[in-house]
Amino acid sequence: MKKNILTKEKIISTLLLLIAFTSITFVALIFFFLFHEGLPIFKHVSVREFLFGKYWYPTSDPPDFGIFPLFIGSILVTLLSSVIAIPIGVMTAIYLAEMASPFVRKILKPLIELLAALPSVVIGFFGMVVVAPFLQKYFDLATGLNLFNASLMLAFMSIPTICSISEDAIYSVPTELKEGSFALGATHLQTLLRVILPSSLSGISVAITLGMSRAIGETMVVLMVAGGAAMIPESIFDPVRPMPASIAAEMAEAPYKSLHYHALFAIGIVLFLFTWAFNMIAEYISHKYKQRGTATL
């Protein structure tokens, strides 16, 4: 009996190891292919010119492969969408976990999670048909397809993820901590700010990380509503062209193994490294808050 249990545990352990190894292998193969196809561009363009060049005209003669406007567009769209999505998502999570009645929570949480299932093309279409004409009319703009529109749509996509995971983290704080705080004479607001939120910061930081990661790598929305201009914006109402949008828009037109083809893969390398660095920073912050929460408990 005991031998059979040990055998089953060994089989399950081996199976889980193979699954984990398969995932790592796929990531390594993607990593290898990305660098194999992207690095040849640097035989013709220096890394400095590629990263800090201000002009992206890959089909001109001679071509320009400066991705600095694309990189700035990605950064600004991500930051602005995060400024919009993080406060709304976290505050909504606090309301659902600590203030809403069970009936309201039962209704609102599934609706919020349902928003996360909306296809990105639907959100992009909404930005083109509804939001863009509204911005163009009421803000007197040349076009409603711009940085602000793209940030709004990305925030709309990120809020359900941030809200849902943050709400789970806040709701899972042990009841004993809350009751102990109330027993010491703390108000609900003091308990929320000094006990509940510090104890759930690790989960909230993970929620923010996942929400921002979706904004960084989103392609369809920024392709449809960002404006498609490879330029450094002077205001939030200028059109931009983030890196994922450039890859999606131009890959079908780039001749195989051409400089344009390799340049698009090089953009993928930059996007990959940027996302990896962001995830490492987010992992450090999450681990730091987790340790702090454990020490507090």
C-alpha positions as CSV (number, residue, x, y, z in Angstrom):
1,M,0.0,0.0,0.0
2,K,2.7,2.4,1.1
3,K,4.8,1.4,-1.9
4,N,2.0,2.1,-4.3
5,I,1.5,5.6,-2.8
6,L,5.2,6.4,-3.2
7,T,5.1,5.2,-6.8
8,K,2.1,7.4,-7.6
9,E,3.8,10.4,-6.0
10,K,7.0,9.7,-8.0
11,I,5.0,9.5,-11.2
12,I,3.1,12.8,-10.4
13,S,6.4,14.5,-9.4
14,T,8.1,13.4,-12.7
15,L,5.1,14.5,-14.7
16,L,5.1,17.9,-13.2
17,L,8.8,18.2,-13.8
18,L,8.3,17.4,-17.4
19,I,5.6,19.9,-17.8
20,A,7.8,22.6,-16.2
21,F,10.7,21.6,-18.4
22,T,8.5,21.8,-21.5
23,S,7.4,25.3,-20.6
24,I,11.0,26.4,-20.1
25,T,12.0,24.8,-23.4
26,F,9.3,26.6,-25.3
27,V,10.4,30.0,-23.8
28,A,14.1,29.2,-24.6
29,L,13.1,28.3,-28.2
30,I,11.2,31.6,-28.6
31,F,14.2,33.4,-27.1
32,F,16.6,31.7,-29.5
33,F,14.4,32.3,-32.6
34,L,13.9,35.9,-31.7
35,F,17.6,36.6,-31.4
36,H,18.5,34.5,-34.4
37,E,16.2,36.6,-36.6
38,G,16.8,40.0,-35.0
39,L,20.5,40.2,-34.4
40,P,21.5,40.4,-38.2
41,I,20.1,43.9,-38.4
42,F,23.0,45.1,-36.3
43,K,25.5,44.2,-39.0
44,H,24.1,47.2,-40.9
45,V,22.9,49.5,-38.1
46,S,24.6,50.1,-34.9
47,V,22.8,49.4,-31.6
48,R,23.0,53.1,-30.7
49,E,21.4,54.2,-34.0
50,F,18.8,51.5,-33.7
51,L,17.8,52.4,-30.1
52,F,18.1,56.1,-30.2
53,G,17.5,57.0,-33.8
54,K,14.5,59.3,-34.2
55,Y,13.3,58.2,-37.6
56,W,11.6,54.9,-38.6
57,Y,11.4,54.7,-42.4
58,P,12.3,51.1,-43.1
59,T,11.2,51.2,-46.8
60,S,12.9,54.5,-47.8
61,D,16.2,54.6,-49.7
62,P,18.4,54.6,-47.7
63,P,16.2,53.1,-44.9
64,D,16.1,54.5,-41.3
65,F,15.7,52.1,-38.5
66,G,15.5,54.3,-35.4
67,I,13.0,52.9,-32.9
68,F,13.3,55.6,-30.3
69,P,9.8,57.1,-31.1
70,L,8.3,53.6,-31.0
71,F,9.9,52.9,-27.6
72,I,8.7,56.2,-26.2
73,G,5.2,55.5,-27.5
74,S,5.2,52.2,-25.7
75,I,6.4,53.7,-22.5
76,L,4.0,56.6,-22.5
77,V,1.0,54.4,-23.4
78,T,1.8,52.0,-20.6
79,L,2.4,54.7,-18.0
80,L,-0.7,56.7,-18.8
81,S,-2.9,53.6,-18.9
82,S,-1.4,52.5,-15.5
83,V,-2.1,55.9,-14.0
84,I,-5.8,55.5,-15.0
85,A,-6.2,51.8,-14.3
86,I,-4.3,51.2,-11.0
87,P,-6.2,53.6,-8.8
88,I,-9.6,52.6,-10.2
89,G,-8.8,48.9,-10.1
90,V,-7.4,48.9,-6.5
91,M,-10.1,51.2,-5.1
92,T,-12.8,49.1,-6.7
93,A,-11.2,46.0,-5.2
94,I,-11.2,47.7,-1.7
95,Y,-14.9,48.5,-2.1
96,L,-15.9,45.0,-3.2
97,A,-13.8,43.3,-0.4
98,E,-14.5,45.6,2.5
99,M,-17.5,47.9,1.9
100,A,-19.9,46.3,-0.5
101,S,-22.8,44.1,0.8
102,P,-22.7,40.4,-0.1
103,F,-25.5,40.9,-2.6
104,V,-23.7,43.8,-4.4
105,R,-20.4,41.9,-4.4
106,K,-22.1,38.8,-5.8
107,I,-23.4,40.8,-8.7
108,L,-20.5,43.2,-9.4
109,K,-17.5,40.8,-9.2
110,P,-18.7,38.5,-12.0
111,L,-19.5,41.5,-14.2
112,I,-16.0,42.9,-13.7
113,E,-14.4,39.6,-14.4
114,L,-16.6,39.3,-17.5
115,L,-15.0,42.5,-18.9
116,A,-11.6,40.7,-18.9
117,A,-13.0,38.3,-21.4
118,L,-13.8,40.9,-24.0
119,P,-11.6,40.5,-27.1
120,S,-9.1,43.2,-27.7
121,V,-10.4,43.8,-31.2
122,V,-13.8,44.7,-29.8
123,I,-12.3,47.2,-27.4
124,G,-10.2,48.6,-30.2
125,F,-13.3,48.9,-32.4
126,F,-15.1,50.7,-29.5
127,G,-12.2,53.1,-29.3
128,M,-12.3,53.8,-33.0
129,V,-16.1,54.2,-33.4
130,V,-17.1,55.8,-30.1
131,V,-14.2,57.3,-28.2
132,A,-12.2,58.7,-31.1
133,P,-15.1,60.9,-32.5
134,F,-15.9,62.0,-29.0
135,L,-12.3,63.2,-28.4
136,Q,-12.1,64.8,-31.8
137,K,-15.3,66.7,-31.4
138,Y,-15.2,67.9,-27.7
139,F,-11.4,68.5,-27.5
140,D,-11.2,70.1,-31.0
141,L,-8.5,67.6,-32.2
142,A,-7.3,66.8,-35.6
143,T,-7.8,63.1,-34.9
144,G,-9.2,61.1,-32.0
145,L,-6.8,58.3,-32.7
146,N,-4.0,59.2,-30.3
147,L,-2.0,58.4,-27.2
148,F,-4.8,59.3,-24.8
149,N,-7.4,57.1,-26.6
150,A,-5.0,54.2,-26.6
151,S,-4.3,54.6,-22.9
152,L,-8.0,54.7,-22.1
153,M,-8.6,51.5,-24.0
154,L,-5.6,49.8,-22.4
155,A,-6.8,50.9,-18.9
156,F,-10.2,49.5,-19.7
157,M,-8.5,46.2,-20.5
158,S,-6.3,46.2,-17.4
159,I,-8.9,47.3,-14.7
160,P,-10.7,43.9,-14.5
161,T,-7.4,42.0,-14.0
162,I,-6.1,44.5,-11.4
163,C,-9.5,44.6,-9.6
164,S,-10.2,40.9,-9.5
165,I,-6.8,39.8,-8.2
166,S,-6.5,42.7,-5.8
167,E,-10.0,41.9,-4.4
168,D,-9.0,38.3,-3.8
169,A,-5.8,39.4,-2.0
170,I,-7.7,41.9,0.2
171,Y,-10.6,39.4,0.9
172,S,-8.1,36.7,2.0
173,V,-6.6,38.7,4.8
174,P,-7.2,36.7,8.0
175,T,-10.3,37.8,10.0
176,E,-8.3,37.6,13.2
177,L,-6.1,40.6,12.1
178,K,-9.2,42.7,11.4
179,E,-10.9,41.7,14.7
180,G,-7.7,42.4,16.6
181,S,-7.4,45.8,15.1
182,F,-11.1,46.6,16.0
183,A,-10.5,45.3,19.5
184,L,-7.7,47.8,20.0
185,G,-10.1,50.6,19.1
186,A,-9.1,51.2,15.5
187,T,-11.8,52.5,13.1
188,H,-12.6,50.7,9.9
189,L,-10.5,53.2,7.9
190,Q,-7.5,52.8,10.2
191,T,-7.8,49.0,10.0
192,L,-8.0,49.2,6.2
193,L,-5.0,51.5,5.8
194,R,-2.7,50.0,8.5
195,V,-3.7,46.3,8.6
196,I,-5.6,45.1,5.6
197,L,-3.7,46.9,2.8
198,P,-0.2,46.2,4.2
199,S,-1.1,42.5,4.6
200,S,-2.3,42.3,1.0
201,L,0.3,44.4,-0.7
202,S,2.0,41.3,-2.2
203,G,-1.2,40.2,-4.0
204,I,-2.0,43.8,-5.0
205,S,1.5,44.2,-6.5
206,V,1.0,41.0,-8.5
207,A,-2.3,42.3,-9.8
208,I,-0.7,45.6,-10.9
209,T,2.1,43.6,-12.6
210,L,-0.3,41.5,-14.6
211,G,-2.4,44.5,-15.5
212,M,0.6,46.5,-16.7
213,S,2.0,43.5,-18.5
214,R,-1.1,43.3,-20.6
215,A,-0.8,46.9,-21.4
216,I,2.8,46.6,-22.5
217,G,2.3,43.7,-24.9
218,E,-1.1,44.6,-26.2
219,T,-1.1,44.8,-30.0
220,M,-4.6,45.1,-31.5
221,V,-5.8,48.0,-29.4
222,V,-2.8,50.2,-30.0
223,L,-2.8,49.3,-33.7
224,M,-6.4,50.4,-34.1
225,V,-6.6,53.6,-31.9
226,A,-3.1,54.9,-31.2
227,G,-2.9,56.8,-34.5
228,G,0.1,54.9,-36.1
229,A,2.5,57.8,-36.3
230,A,6.1,56.9,-35.6
231,M,6.9,60.2,-33.9
232,I,7.7,61.4,-30.4
233,P,4.5,62.9,-29.0
234,E,4.4,66.5,-27.6
235,S,1.1,66.0,-25.8
236,I,-1.2,63.1,-24.8
237,F,-3.4,64.0,-27.7
238,D,-0.7,63.3,-30.4
239,P,-0.8,60.0,-32.3
240,V,1.9,57.4,-31.5
241,R,3.0,54.0,-32.7
242,P,4.1,51.6,-29.9
243,M,6.4,48.8,-30.7
244,P,3.8,46.0,-30.8
245,A,1.7,48.0,-33.3
246,S,4.7,48.4,-35.6
247,I,5.5,44.6,-35.6
248,A,1.8,43.7,-36.3
249,A,1.4,46.4,-39.0
250,E,4.6,45.8,-41.0
251,M,5.5,42.1,-40.6
252,A,3.2,41.0,-43.4
253,E,4.8,43.6,-45.8
254,A,8.4,43.0,-44.9
255,P,10.2,40.7,-47.4
256,Y,11.6,37.6,-45.9
257,K,15.2,37.9,-44.6
258,S,15.3,41.6,-45.6
259,L,16.7,44.4,-43.4
260,H,13.1,45.4,-42.6
261,Y,12.3,41.8,-41.6
262,H,15.3,41.6,-39.2
263,A,14.6,45.1,-37.8
264,L,11.1,44.0,-36.8
265,F,12.5,41.0,-35.0
266,A,15.0,43.3,-33.3
267,I,12.0,45.4,-32.1
268,G,10.7,42.1,-30.7
269,I,14.0,41.7,-28.8
270,V,13.7,45.1,-27.3
271,L,10.1,44.5,-26.3
272,F,11.1,41.1,-24.8
273,L,13.9,42.6,-22.8
274,F,11.8,45.5,-21.6
275,T,9.0,43.2,-20.5
276,W,11.5,40.8,-18.8
277,A,13.1,43.7,-16.9
278,F,9.7,45.0,-15.8
279,N,8.7,41.6,-14.6
280,M,11.9,41.2,-12.6
281,I,11.4,44.6,-10.9
282,A,7.8,43.6,-10.2
283,E,8.8,40.2,-8.8
284,Y,11.3,42.0,-6.5
285,I,8.7,44.4,-5.3
286,S,6.2,41.6,-4.7
287,H,8.7,39.5,-2.8
288,K,9.7,42.5,-0.7
289,Y,6.1,43.3,0.3
290,K,5.4,39.6,0.9
291,Q,8.3,39.5,3.4
292,R,7.1,42.7,5.0
293,G,3.6,41.3,5.4
294,T,4.9,38.0,6.8
295,A,7.0,40.0,9.3
296,T,4.0,42.1,10.3
297,L,1.9,38.9,10.9
